[in-house]
Amino acid sequence: MSTGICNSKAVNYLGFFVVGAGIGAGLALLFAPKTGKDTRRLLARRAENGIDYVSETGKDLLRQAEDAVERGKGWAGKFAH
């Protein structure tokens, strides 16, 4: 299994999340029987949740990259001796 950042499932999930959030927001605006104020609150909450998700996913990707760098340093050290 590849552990590369570009091939990571997290990146794929992030893309699906962004597309899904956009579609969901558009449908919410079209079909929600709520006032504009209520709809704005709903969208603000969903955007906040999306920001949290993106932040956590970014942290996970950073940890994966750091782990890969450390493994690379270890391998390089073995070959240098």
Phi and psi in degrees as a GROMACS rama.xvg file:
@    title "Ramachandran Plot"
@    xaxis  label "Phi"
@    yaxis  label "Psi"
@TYPE xy
-78.7111  137.911  SER-2
-109.276  13.3307  THR-3
-64.09  147.013  GLY-4
-65.3967  -40.1842  ILE-5
-67.774  -27.0703  CYS-6
-97.029  5.56221  ASN-7
-67.6535  141.136  SER-8
-62.7402  -31.0138  LYS-9
-61.3434  -38.3819  ALA-10
-64.6645  -42.4647  VAL-11
-62.5864  -44.6303  ASN-12
-62.2021  -38.8968  TYR-13
-61.7608  -43.3091  LEU-14
-62.5059  -44.8845  GLY-15
-63.0599  -38.5811  PHE-16
-62.3032  -46.2907  PHE-17
-62.142  -45.1156  VAL-18
-63.4988  -45.4386  VAL-19
-63.3066  -39.251  GLY-20
-63.7179  -41.3913  ALA-21
-64.3504  -44.1504  GLY-22
-64.2158  -44.4403  ILE-23
-62.0721  -40.9163  GLY-24
-65.0034  -42.0246  ALA-25
-63.5004  -44.5215  GLY-26
-65.8903  -37.216  LEU-27
-61.2987  -40.9297  ALA-28
-67.0617  -37.216  LEU-29
-75.3853  -38.4452  LEU-30
-112.531  -6.95012  PHE-31
-72.957  126.243  ALA-32
-86.1145  47.7068  PRO-33
-117.687  164.623  LYS-34
-73.0169  166.197  THR-35
-60.4309  -38.198  GLY-36
-64.209  -44.7508  LYS-37
-64.6447  -40.1143  ASP-38
-64.8291  -41.0525  THR-39
-62.9435  -40.4755  ARG-40
-61.9952  -45.3945  ARG-41
-59.6878  -47.8972  LEU-42
-64.3845  -36.9271  LEU-43
-64.4639  -41.5795  ALA-44
-64.2653  -43.6571  ARG-45
-66.003  -39.2883  ARG-46
-63.6785  -40.2067  ALA-47
-62.3772  -43.1176  GLU-48
-62.7809  -39.9659  ASN-49
-64.5172  -40.6782  GLY-50
-62.9058  -43.0678  ILE-51
-61.3466  -43.0804  ASP-52
-62.5092  -46.7646  TYR-53
-63.3268  -40.0319  VAL-54
-62.5795  -47.2703  SER-55
-64.4889  -41.1229  GLU-56
-63.9092  -41.0457  THR-57
-61.8046  -41.5501  GLY-58
-63.8277  -40.9792  LYS-59
-62.2465  -43.8184  ASP-60
-63.9083  -38.8341  LEU-61
-63.5014  -43.2357  LEU-62
-61.6317  -41.3415  ARG-63
-62.5676  -41.912  GLN-64
-65.2925  -42.2227  ALA-65
-62.6678  -41.2146  GLU-66
-62.0892  -42.2806  ASP-67
-63.6112  -40.5246  ALA-68
-63.605  -44.35  VAL-69
-63.1217  -41.5945  GLU-70
-62.1119  -41.4325  ARG-71
-62.6974  -40.0252  GLY-72
-63.8635  -40.429  LYS-73
-63.338  -45.1921  GLY-74
-62.6252  -43.8954  TRP-75
-62.7335  -38.7537  ALA-76
-63.8958  -37.748  GLY-77
-64.8497  -39.7129  LYS-78
-78.7626  -22.1721  PHE-79
-76.0209  -22.6174  ALA-80
